[in-house]
C-alpha cells in the first residue's frame, strides 16, 4: 500500500484538529505518513500514531521557521520523490494552498484545492469540492503524478486508528531561492480565548442586522456562552464592528462547522459561499423572506437584539 504524505500542523505540542482530519482522510488512500516540522515531541508522535500515522518524517524547524513556505514545499517534494506517495494532503488555508501549488508544480502533479472529501477509485484519487459559490458539488479524479489536495477544516470526521509510528529525521538544506525572503520579526496575535474561526466546531456570526458595534457585542456574548468562534459578514467588517479576519464568505474565510448561527445575515450568495458546508445552520432574521432561510436547518423570524440575549441567558442558566 502506497504512502500518503500528510503535512501536520501543531500548536504548543498539540496536533491541530485539521491535521487529524487529514490523517483520517489519508487512510482511505493508503498508509498515512506525517510530515512534521520541528522536534518530534513524544506527545505529538503519540497523537499522530493514535490517528493512523505509520511514519513520522521530522524536519528540523530551523530549516523552515525563519522563512516563508518555500522550504516546507521543498521538503515535501524531496520526500515525495523518494517515497512515491499516492497523495499529498495539506490543510486548506493561505499557507497550505501556497505550499500545495509549489509541490504540484515541482512534481508535475494534478492539484485540487478546498476539497471536502477524498476517496480512492480505480487506482486513482478522487476529490469532492463544493464549487460556484456553493451551488454545485464537483467530483474530480487526479490522473497525473501523486495527487496534491488541500482539504477544508471541519470537512471530515476525525476517527482513531491506533498504530505505533516509526520516526525518521529528514535533513533539509533549503535552496538559495527558498531563503531569499526571511522572516525578521513576528508579533503574536493577542488571544481572544475563542476558538480559531476556520477550525471551530461552533460559529456565531453577525451581519448588517446587528446595526452597531454594540449590537455586534450580542453576537460575541452568545458565542462566548457556546464556546464558539465569532464570524461576520463583509458589511460588518467594512463598518469596523469586527476585524476583517472574522469575515466569512467568497472574499473572506471558508468554514464548515458543526453548528453555524447566522444573526442578522441576509444570506447573499457571497456570504453563503463561505459557510454553506456547515452541518447545521440556524438563522435569526426579522425578514421572513431573507435568502438565508432557504439553506437554514432551523430559522427564527425575529429581532436578533431580543432573540440573542434571551438565548445567551438560557444557555448560561443551563450551564450553571
C-alpha positions in Angstrom: 0.0 0.0 0.0 1.4 3.4 -1.0 2.2 6.1 1.5 0.2 9.3 1.7 2.1 12.3 2.9 0.2 14.5 5.4 1.5 17.9 6.3 1.0 18.2 10.1 0.5 21.5 12.0 1.0 21.8 15.7 0.4 24.4 18.4 2.2 24.2 21.7 3.0 20.5 21.3 -0.6 19.7 20.3 -1.6 18.4 16.9 -4.2 20.7 15.4 -7.6 19.1 14.6 -7.4 19.8 10.8 -4.3 17.6 10.7 -6.1 14.8 12.4 -8.8 15.1 9.7 -6.1 14.8 7.1 -4.8 11.6 8.7 -8.4 10.2 8.7 -8.7 11.0 5.0 -5.3 9.6 4.2 -6.2 6.2 5.5 -8.8 5.9 2.6 -5.9 6.3 0.1 -3.0 4.4 1.6 -0.7 4.4 4.6 -0.6 7.9 6.3 2.9 9.3 6.8 3.0 12.6 8.8 5.4 15.3 7.8 6.3 17.3 10.9 8.4 20.5 11.0 10.1 20.7 14.4 11.2 18.4 17.2 9.2 15.1 17.3 7.7 15.6 20.7 6.6 12.4 22.3 3.0 13.6 22.9 2.8 14.7 19.3 4.1 11.4 17.9 1.7 9.5 20.2 -1.3 11.6 18.9 -0.2 11.0 15.3 0.1 7.3 15.9 -3.3 7.2 17.6 -4.8 8.6 14.4 -3.2 6.2 12.0 0.2 7.7 11.1 2.6 4.7 10.4 5.6 7.0 9.9 6.6 10.5 11.1 9.1 12.4 9.0 10.6 15.0 11.3 12.2 18.0 9.6 14.3 20.3 11.8 12.4 23.5 12.5 15.5 25.6 11.9 15.3 24.7 8.2 11.9 26.3 7.8 10.9 28.5 10.7 12.8 31.7 9.6 11.5 31.6 6.1 8.2 31.6 4.2 6.5 28.5 2.8 9.1 27.5 0.2 11.4 25.4 2.4 8.4 23.3 3.5 7.3 22.8 -0.1 10.9 21.7 -0.9 10.9 19.2 1.9 7.7 17.6 0.8 8.9 17.5 -2.8 12.1 15.7 -1.7 10.1 13.2 0.3 7.6 12.6 -2.5 10.4 11.9 -5.0 11.9 9.4 -2.6 8.8 7.5 -1.4 6.4 8.0 -4.4 3.3 8.6 -2.4 -0.3 8.1 -3.7 -1.1 11.6 -2.5 0.0 14.6 -0.6 -2.7 16.1 1.8 -2.5 19.6 3.2 -5.0 21.7 5.2 -6.6 24.4 3.1 -5.6 27.9 4.0 -3.3 30.7 2.6 -0.1 28.9 3.6 -1.4 25.4 2.8 -2.5 26.4 -0.7 0.8 28.1 -1.4 2.7 25.0 -0.4 0.4 22.7 -2.3 0.8 24.8 -5.5 4.6 24.7 -5.3 4.6 21.0 -4.6 2.2 20.2 -7.6 4.3 22.3 -10.0 7.6 20.7 -8.9 6.1 17.1 -9.1 4.1 17.9 -12.3 1.0 16.6 -10.4 -2.6 17.3 -10.5 -3.9 19.5 -7.7 -7.3 20.0 -6.1 -7.9 22.8 -3.5 -10.6 23.2 -0.9 -11.8 19.6 -1.1 -14.4 18.4 1.4 -13.9 14.7 0.8 -11.4 12.3 -0.8 -11.5 8.6 -1.8 -9.7 6.1 -3.9 -11.2 5.0 -7.2 -9.9 2.8 -10.0 -6.4 3.1 -8.7 -6.6 6.9 -8.6 -7.6 9.6 -6.1 -11.0 11.3 -6.2 -11.7 14.6 -4.5 -15.1 16.2 -3.8 -15.4 20.0 -3.9 -18.3 22.5 -3.3 -17.9 25.0 -6.2 -19.5 28.0 -7.8 -20.3 29.7 -4.5 -21.8 26.5 -3.1 -24.2 25.9 -6.0 -22.6 22.6 -7.2 -20.8 19.6 -5.9 -17.9 18.5 -8.2 -16.1 15.2 -8.1 -12.7 15.1 -9.8 -10.1 12.4 -10.3 -6.4 13.3 -10.4 -4.7 11.3 -13.1 -1.2 12.7 -13.1 1.5 12.3 -10.5 0.8 11.9 -6.8 -2.4 13.7 -6.1 -1.9 17.0 -4.3 -5.0 18.0 -2.3 -5.9 20.7 0.2 -8.8 19.9 2.4 -11.1 22.4 4.2 -11.1 22.1 8.0 -14.1 20.5 9.6 -15.0 18.6 6.5 -14.0 15.2 7.6 -14.9 13.5 10.9 -11.8 12.5 12.9 -11.6 8.8 13.8 -8.8 7.0 15.6 -6.8 4.0 14.2 -4.1 3.3 16.7 -0.7 2.3 15.5 3.0 2.8 16.5 4.7 5.0 14.1 8.4 5.0 13.2 10.2 8.4 13.4 12.7 9.4 10.8 14.6 12.6 10.9 14.8 14.3 7.5 17.7 16.6 6.7 16.8 19.6 4.7 19.1 22.3 3.2 16.8 24.9 1.7 17.7 26.2 -1.7 19.0 29.7 -2.3 15.6 30.6 -3.7 13.8 29.3 -0.6 15.9 31.5 1.7 15.7 34.7 -0.5 12.9 36.1 1.8 13.5 35.8 5.5 11.2 36.5 8.5 12.9 39.1 10.6 10.2 39.6 13.2 6.9 38.3 14.4 4.2 39.8 16.6 2.0 37.2 18.2 -1.7 37.9 17.9 -3.3 38.7 21.2 -5.5 35.7 22.1 -9.2 36.3 22.5 -9.7 33.0 24.2 -12.1 31.9 21.5 -11.5 29.0 19.0 -9.9 29.7 15.7 -12.7 30.6 13.1 -11.6 28.1 10.4 -11.3 25.2 12.9 -14.2 25.9 15.3 -17.0 23.3 15.7 -19.4 26.1 16.5 -19.6 29.6 15.0 -21.9 32.5 15.7 -21.8 35.2 13.0 -23.4 38.6 12.7 -24.4 40.7 9.7 -25.8 44.1 8.8 -28.8 43.5 11.1 -26.6 44.0 14.2 -26.8 47.7 13.4 -23.9 48.9 15.5 -20.7 47.9 17.4 -22.9 47.5 20.5 -25.3 45.3 18.5 -22.4 43.0 17.4 -21.5 42.6 21.1 -24.7 40.5 21.4 -23.2 38.1 18.8 -20.0 37.9 20.8 -21.8 37.2 24.0 -23.7 34.3 22.5 -20.5 32.9 21.0 -18.8 33.0 24.4 -21.7 31.3 26.1 -21.5 28.5 23.5 -17.7 28.3 23.4 -17.9 29.3 19.8 -15.8 31.3 17.3 -17.1 34.7 16.1 -17.7 35.4 12.5 -19.1 38.3 10.5 -20.4 39.4 7.1 -18.4 41.7 4.9 -20.6 44.7 5.8 -19.8 44.2 9.5 -16.0 44.1 8.9 -16.2 47.1 6.5 -18.0 49.1 9.2 -15.3 48.2 11.7 -17.6 46.4 14.0 -15.5 43.3 13.8 -11.9 42.7 12.5 -11.5 41.7 8.8 -10.1 38.3 9.9 -13.6 37.5 11.1 -15.1 37.8 7.6 -16.8 34.7 6.2 -17.6 34.5 2.5 -16.3 34.4 -1.0 -13.8 37.2 -0.2 -13.3 36.0 3.4 -12.8 32.7 5.1 -14.5 29.4 4.2 -15.7 27.4 7.2 -17.6 24.2 7.8 -18.5 24.0 11.5 -21.0 21.5 13.1 -23.2 24.5 14.1 -23.4 27.9 12.4 -25.7 30.6 13.8 -26.3 33.5 11.4 -27.7 36.5 13.2 -28.9 39.5 11.1 -27.3 38.0 7.9 -29.5 38.1 4.8 -27.7 35.2 3.1 -26.3 36.8 -0.1 -24.5 34.3 -2.3 -21.2 35.9 -1.5 -21.6 35.0 2.2 -23.2 31.6 1.6 -20.1 30.6 -0.4 -18.1 30.7 2.8 -20.4 28.8 5.2 -22.8 26.6 3.1 -20.9 23.5 4.1 -21.9 23.9 7.8 -23.5 20.8 9.2 -26.4 22.6 11.0 -27.4 26.2 10.1 -29.5 28.3 12.4 -30.7 31.7 11.0 -32.1 34.6 13.1 -33.6 37.4 10.9 -36.6 39.6 11.2 -37.2 39.4 7.4 -39.0 36.1 6.7 -38.0 36.3 3.1 -34.3 36.5 3.8 -32.4 34.1 1.5 -30.5 32.6 4.5 -33.7 30.8 5.4 -33.5 28.8 2.2 -30.4 26.9 3.4 -31.1 27.0 7.2 -32.0 23.9 9.1 -33.7 26.0 11.7 -35.0 29.5 11.4 -36.1 32.2 13.9 -38.1 35.1 12.4 -37.4 37.8 15.0 -35.2 40.7 16.1 -31.7 39.4 16.9 -31.5 42.1 19.6 -34.2 40.3 21.5 -33.5 36.7 20.4 -29.8 36.5 21.1 -29.7 37.9 24.6 -32.6 35.6 25.6 -30.7 32.6 24.1 -27.5 33.6 25.8 -29.3 33.9 29.1 -30.9 30.5 28.8 -27.6 28.8 27.8 -25.8 30.5 30.7 -28.6 29.4 33.1 -28.4 25.7 31.9 -24.6 25.7 32.2 -24.7 27.0 35.8 
